[in-house]
Each structure stands twice: as structure tokens, then as C-alpha cells.
Amino acid sequence: MLDIRFIRENKDLVTAAAKKKRIKFDVEELITADDKRRTLMTSTEKKRAEQNAASEKITKVATPEERAALIAAMKIVKADLEKEETEFKDVMVKWQNLMLQVPNVPDMSVPEGDSDADNKEVKSWGEKPKFTFEPKDHVEIMTKLNMVDFERGSKVHGFRGYFLTGDGVRLCFAIWSYALDFFSTKGFVPVLPPIVVRKINLFGSGYLPQGEEDLYKTQDGDYLAGTAEVPIMGFHADEVLAATELPKRYLGFSPCYRREAGAHGKDIRGLIRVNEFYKFEQVVLCEANHEVSVKNHEEINRNTEEFIESLGIPYHTVTNCGGDLGLGQVKKYDIELWVPKEGKYREIGSASYFHDFQCRRLNIRYKDQEGKLKYAYSLNSTAIPTPRILVSLVENFQQADGTIKLPAPLVKYFGKDVIGAAAVVVNK
């Protein structure tokens, strides 16, 4: 959410932001609603003052005639006030709904474009494997090694269902353990948050109102979050932090739930796009300073790059174009891992910064060194998701005999260096 004063003073900038993000938004409609809101607010406050003054005067008049005349006049004021208060409530609802649709202003470095096809590569790392045999995809490899069962997954869950089994489970635990150790060295506090969240947290983090169709909802009107970012952003809602507490750096780990409602018929095979998964997420709250925010953004994205590099998986990083940015994001990077069988890169995570967009919605503030209240700036970045990372890991490290050679950092957590018949147990 942007400050209404900023919007009024920078209408052209907000209009350009909506155009760049390919979002339909009429800033003039919001200004008209805001003018009406301001007029009614002033009028109702004036009538309340008149009503209060009349009530006080009634107690002081000397004659019944004067009291009756004042009461009659006050009834007229009261009726007008009730009418305006009803109108004000309706206008406020419209104004608030429009305010929730205002896009954040993207950074000047964000490229133009309509979709992820227009994202710009800024970095490429790693040597793509050259196989002396015909490589298999992760579905075939993992199925043969009894690491996954899609048939029974579909029977139990339905479309996009899966069971991880045996070494598929052990590999996920190895990745989680390694990720916890790796990102903890970066100064993050680990958090296991609730993933059933109140609706306000999804509005606050910017996933509502636009993303409702992709969310699972409970019978009580709560939601299952699709990322630990949502509950962690709610962690400090309505709080005032001290400047000395910043930056706050959290490493959330949670199950995640996404309906993938807009992806019917897309990525229907394997573990690329599933309805439930697990993910480590980096979340940062920092001071209200653009340069500090940019520095943190580069850092948390680099953390994930370093994690991927330590596993030896080829990847590239892209800057998201305007049409591939969310409502609140100022700038976003996607890290995409090489998938040999498909011969293409696949997204594994993203890093975004928002300025005060989320913290303004969630009322997360801090007192600066001069005691002035300011809204904090927020950022987040995927640390690592499972099981999606298994797609690239398994395909890049497959061997001719159908086994999987594990990246060195995972061996001590997994307990052996190869998944399959040729495995050698490693002494811990």
C-alpha cells in the first residue's frame, strides 16, 4: 500500500507503474473517491461538533421553550449526520478497496515486458552436464529408485498428488538439514511459523485481493499460506520496533499450499508444480532507506545463489520484467536451475523487495535515532523449496547405471554418496 499523499502528488508515476506492471488501475477513480472521503470526513466532524455544542447548550438554557427549540434543531443535525455517516462508510469501503489495488512503483532498472518470457538474464553459473548416455527425467529416475510414487499420490490427493518415499524422503531431510546450517551462518533466526493464517496477513503481505483463487481456505474463513513469508510478515504487525533492532532477519521453514488454479494443464508431470510442498524462506525487515534495501536484496539473492553453487547445480539469474512483477514488488530476481531432460532452466526461487508497501499495510514501524516513527522496509527471498529442487538435482547428477551421485555437501547429512545400488555408506 502506498501513502495516499504520495499517490495524489505523483499520479503520473503511479499510472506509469500500473502500465509497466500490466495492471489495470485508474488513479483518477481513486482520487475522486479520496476527494469524496475528505469532504464527508470534514462535514461529519463539523456536524458532530455542532451536535456536541447543542447538547451542552441544552443543559444550560433557562426556559423550556429554548430547550425545545434547541432539541428540534439538534434532531435535524442528527438526521443529517446519520445520513452522511452512512454515506461516509460506503465511500470508505470503496476507497479502501481502491487503495489495495494501487501498484507499488517498480525500480527504474526493471525491464519492460509482458511476461516471464521477457525477463532478462543477468548471470549464468555452472557447466551443464554432458552425458555419455541418454539422460532420463526425474520422474523415471526417482520412480525406478522408489523415491516417489505419483500413481498412488494421485489416488490419494488427486491431480498433482505425490508420495515421496524411501531415499526421496531422506534426500529432502538432508537438504533441509544442510539449508538450516548454511543459512544460519548468514545471521538468520530460524522460525517455524503457523501456516494457517488470518485473512489480514494475506492482505498485509499483498497476496490479497488479487490472489484469492490460488489460496486454500478453511471452513472458519482462515487460509493456508503458500509461503512462510506471510505469517512471518504478520509476526511484527502493529508493533513499533527500535532502530537498533533492525535489520530483522528470519529464516522461515514451513509446509506451503497453493491451488495452482491458473496453471491447469501446465507442468502436469513430476514435481515442478505441486499443491503442497516445503520451503525455507528468508524474510528481512530493514530501515526505510532505498540503498539499504537494495543492498539487502542483493545479499539475500546471493545467499540462495551460493547455496545452489555449493551443490554444483547449473543455474542462471534473471531480473523480472514489469509484467512479471507482483502488485507490491519494487524489483525481483528469479533463480532458475538447469533441467537437462527438458533442456531449459526452471525457477527454483525468487528474491523481492517492497520498500514500505507491506509494512504500511501491516503497520510495522520503528523509531529512528531521532525518535521519529517510520514504516520499515521489507524483503524476502526463497532459500530453497522441496521437492522442486529434486528435479534439477536428480537429473544433473544421474549416472549411466540409473543411480544418483550426491553433491558433496549433502553426503554427511544423507549418510551415503550415491542413491541406488552402487551406494557407498559414509562414516559420519
C-alpha positions, 0 to 999 in steps of 0.5 A: 500500500502506498501513502495516499499523499504520495499517490495524489502528488505523483499520479503520473508515476503511479499510472506509469507503474500500473502500465509497466506492471500490466495492471489495470488501475485508474488513479483518477477513480481513486482520487475522486473517491479520496476527494469524496472521503475528505469532504464527508470526513470534514462535514461529519466532524463539523456536524458532530461538533455542532451536535456536541455544542447543542447538547451542552447548550441544552443543559444550560438554557433557562426556559423550556421553550429554548430547550425545545427549540434547541432539541428540534434543531439538534434532531435535524443535525442528527438526521443529517449526520446519520445520513452522511455517516452512512454515506461516509462508510460506503465511500470508505469501503470503496476507497479502501478497496481502491487503495489495495489495488494501487501498484507499488512503483517498480525500480527504474532498472526493471525491464519492460515486458509482458511476461516471464518470457521477457525477463532478462538474464543477468548471470549464468553459473555452472557447466551443464552436464554432458552425458555419455548416455541418454539422460532420463527425467526425474520422474523415471529416475526417482520412480525406478529408485522408489523415491516417489510414487505419483500413481498412488499420490494421485489416488490419494490427493488427486491431480498433482498428488505425490508420495515421496518415499524411501531415499526421496524422503531422506534426500529432502531431510538432508537438504533441509538439514544442510539449508538450516546450517548454511543459512544460519551462518548468514545471521538468520533466526530460524522460525517455524511459523503457523501456516494457517493464517488470518485473512489480514496477513494475506492482505498485509503481505499483498497476496490479497485481493488479487490472489484469492483463487490460488489460496486454500481456505478453511471452513472458519474463513482462515487460509493456508499460506503458500509461503512462510513469508506471510505469517512471518510478515504478520509476526511484527504487525502493529508493533513499533520496533527500535532502530537498533533492532533492525535489520530483522532477519528470519529464516522461515521453514514451513509446509506451503499450499497453493491451488495452482488454479491458473496453471491447469494443464501446465507442468502436469508431470513430476514435481515442478508444480505441486499443491503442497510442498516445503520451503525455507524462506528468508524474510528481512525487515530493514530501515526505510532507506532505498540503498539499504534495501537494495543492498539487502536484496542483493545479499539475500539473492546471493545467499540462495545463489551460493547455496545452489553453487555449493551443490554444483547445480547449473543455474542462471539469474534473471531480473523480472520484467514489469509484467512479471512483477507482483502488485507490491514488488519494487524489483525481483530476481528469479533463480532458475536451475538447469533441467537437462531432460527438458533442456531449459532452466526452471525457477527454483526461487525468487528474491523481492523487495517492497520498500514500505508497501507491506509494512504500511499495510501491516503497520510495522514501524520503528523509531529512528535515532531521532525518535521519529516513527517510520514504516520499515522496509521489507524483503524476502527471498526463497532459500530453497523449496522441496521437492522442486529442487529434486528435479534439477538435482536428480537429473544433473547428477544421474549416472549411466547405471540409473543411480544418483551421485550426491553433491558433496555437501549433502553426503554427511547429512544423507549418510551415503554418496550415491542413491541406488545400488552402487551406494557407498555408506559414509562414516559420519 
